[in-house]
Amino acid sequence: LISLCVILILACNQEVGLGSFNENRLQISLEPAFPKLKFNNLTNLVQPDDQHDLIFVTEQSGLIHAFRNSADVDTSTIFLDIRNRVSTKHNEEGLLGIAFDPLYADNGEFYLYYSASLPRRSVVSRFNAEPGNYMRADPTSEVIILEIPQPFGNHNGGQLAFGPDGYLYIGVGDGGSGGDPLAHGQNLGTILGAVLRIGVDGTNHEKPYLIPKDNPFLDIDHAQGEIWAFGLRNPWRFSFDEKTGQLWLGDVGQNRSEEINLIDKGGNYG
C-alpha cells in the first residue's frame, strides 16, 4: 500500500547558486498529503483543469480513483475500472498513463495508456466522463487511438501528457528485454524507443489521430512521422516546465545509471 506524500520545503530562505550549495540551509521532510487514503501500486496522480478540484490516481491493475483535494478526505470514488482490459502479467505492464484533455471541462475527454495481451501490446485510448456525472467515466466510450506491438513484457514506457502546444506526447519504451536486442532505439522505422507527438483534437473513430506537420521526421523515407525524439530506453515519466515549456524526461537506465534528458525536437538520446 502506498500513501500519497508531498515534499515540503521547510526552510530555504537564502538564494543558493551553483558551486555554493550548502546542504545545511535546506531542510526537507515528508508528510502524507492525504493520510486517510490508501492505494495499491499507484502509477499516476493528476488533476484536470476544471472547476471540481478533484485529484485522480491510477492503479497499475486498471483502476482510476477520484477524490477531493483536501487533506482530510477519507474516501475515494472509482472513476473507471478497466481491469478486464489491462495486462499486469509482467512487473512493468499495467495502466501506466493518464492525461486529461486541455478542454476536459467542456468535452469530458481523457486519455489512457495501458498494457494489453493476446497479442501483447500497448494501447492509447480516449474515454469520456459520463454526461452530467464528473465522478464517473463511461467504460463503453473507449476509442482506441494507437496500438503498439510489444515484443517483451518490460519497457512499456507509458507516460502521457499534453504539451503547451496542445499536442499529445507519448513515451514509448524500446520494446524490452535488456540491451535493446532488436535495435529499436536507433530505428526511425519503429515508434518504439521514442517520444511521440500526435494531434487528437477533432478526430474520430475513422481517423483517431493526426500527425502534426512540423514533426521532425515526417518527410524522411521509412521514418515514423509520429516520432518527436528517439534513442530512448524506457521513457517512464516526463513533464513540461510550466514557465519555459521545456520537456524534462526520466529515462530508465540499465545496471549502472539513470538519465534525465531535456527533450528537443528531433533529438537522438543514444
N, C-alpha and C positions, 0 to 999 in steps of 0.2 A: 504494500500500500504506500502511496506517495502523498505526502502533504504538500500543498502548494506553498511555496516560500517566496519571499521577496527580499532582495538585498537592500538594507537600509544603511546609507552612509551617514554616520552619526556626527562625524567631525572632520571637516576638510575646509578650513576657513582661509588657508593661505594658498596662493597660486603656486602650483608645482610645475616647473619647467623640465624639459628633457635634460638629463645629466645632473639634476639636483633633487631627485626624488628622495624623500625621507619617509620611510615606512612608519615612523613614529607619529607622523602628522595625520595619518589616515587610519581610522578605526572603522572596521566593517563587522557587522554582526548579522545574523539571520533571524528572522521572525516568521512564523506561519502567517500567511496573508489571510487564509480562510481556515482557521484551526478546527472548525467543526465539520469540515468536508474531507472525505477520503475517496480516492480513485485508484484504479488498477492500471498500471503501465500507461501513464499519460504520454501522449505524443505531441500534443499542441495545446496552447492556451491563447485564445484570440478574443478580440472584442470588436464587433462591427460598428461602423459609424452610423448609428441610428439613435432614436430618442429613448430607447428602452433600458439602456445602461445594464446590459447583460454580458456575462462572460461565458464563453463556450470552451469546453475542453473535450478533446478526443481521447478515447482509449484505444490501444492497439487492436483490441478484439473487434472493433467496429461500432462502438457506442459513442454518441455525442451527447454530452450533458450541457444543460444551460442553468445558470443560477444568477442571482442578484449580485451586483458588485458592492458587497457590503461585508465588513469583517465579521459580523455576527450571523451571517447566513448559515443555516444548518441543514438545508435541503437543496437538492438539485433535481431538475426535471430531465427525463430522457427526451432530447430533441429529435434524435434519429437513431434507429437501430438497423444496421446493415450487416450484422454478424453473419448472416447466412450467405453473404456475398464475399466476405473478406477471408483470405487465407492467412493463417498465422502459423503454418507448419514450420517455418524457419524463423529464427530469432529476429531477423531484420525485416520480416514481412508484416503486413497488417494495415490498419488505417493510419497512414503516415502524414497526410497533408490536408489542410483546410484553408480556404480563402473566401472571404465574403466579397461579393461584387461591390465595387465602389458605389453603385446605385442601389445597394441592398435595401435601404429604407423605402425605396419606391418599387423595386421589382421582386424582392424576396429571394434573389438568386444567390447561391453559394456553390463552391467547387470543392471536390474531394479528390484525393489521390490515395488509392488503396491497392493492395496486392490481391490477386485472384488466382484461381487454379483451373486446371483442365481446359485449356493449357495454362501453364504458368505465365503470368503477365501482370503488368501494372496498368491500372485503369484510372484515367482522369475523367470525372463526370460532373455534370451540373445538376443540382437539385433545387427545389423551391420550398420555401416555408408555406405552410397551409394558409390559404387566404383567410385573413381575419384572425389568425392564431399565431402570434410571433413566438410562442413557446413550443411549437411543434412543426417539424418538416414533413413533407409528403413523400413517403418512401417510393411511391409509384411514379414520381416526377422525374426520375433519373433520365438524363440524356448523356450518352457516352460521347465524350469529346475526343478521346485519344486512347488507344490500347497499345501497349509497348511489350512485345515479347521479352521474357526474361530467361536467359539460359541457365542461371543458377538461382539459389534461394537467398542470396545476400546481395548487398549493394543495390538496394531498390531505390536509393535516393529518397524522394518523397516530398520535398518542400514545394509549396505553392505560395505565391504572393503576387499581388498586383503592384506594378511599378508606378512611379509618378506619371508615366506616360499613358496609363490606363490599360496597358497590355498585361497579360497573364504570363508570369515567369514560372518555369517548372524545372526542378532539379532532378536529374536522372543519373543513376549510378552506371558504372561501366559494364554491368551485366553479371558481376560477381566472381566467385572463386577467389584466387589470390594471384597477384602479379598480372592481372588483365590478360589471361591466356588466349583470348580471342581477339586481342588487339583492337578493342573498340575505342579506346581513349583517343587515338590519333587518326581515327577513321571518320571523315566527314560524311561518309555514306550511311552512317547509322546515327540515330539520335541518342544512343547510349553514351554515357560518359560526358554529358553536356548539360548546359543550362539552355532551355528552350524559351522562346518568346513568341506568343501567339495572340491573335485578337479573337475575342469571344463576344463582343458587343454586336447585337443584331443578328446572330447566327441562328440556325435551326437544325432539325434532325438531318436534313439532306446535306447541309454544309455546316458542320459543327464548329469549325474554327477557320480563321483566316491567317495567312502568313503576312506579316507587315512588309511593306515594300522596301523598307530600309534595313531589313535583316541582312547581316553581313555576307552570308553565303548563298543568297537566293539565286544569283545568276552564275554560280560555279557548277560546272558539269559534275554530275554524280554526287553532289553535296545535298544534304537535307536542309531545306530552306528554313525549317523551324529553329535551327541552331543559332544561339546568340553568342555562346562561348563554349569551348571544348577542352579536352585534355584533363578531365576531372575524374577522380576515382569514385567517390561517393558523396556528392554534394547534399549532405543530410539536412543542413539548415542554412538559410541566408536571410538577410533583411536589408531594407533600404534605409539609408540615413535620411531622416526627415528634413534636414536642412539642406543637404547637398545633393540628394538623390543617388549617391554612390551606393553600389551594391556590394555588401560585405558577405562573404561566403565561408563557411567552415567545411573543409574537405577532409574526410576521414583518411587517416594515414594507414600505413602497413608496418607494424612492428616497432618502428623507431621514432616516428614523428607524425604530427598532425599539421594541417595548414589552415591559415586564414588568408583568403585571397580577396583582393579588390578586383571585381569582375568588370572588365571593359568589353565593349563591343568587338567581337571577332577575336577575343583573346584566346591564346593557347596556353594551358596551365600544366602541360607536361605529362 
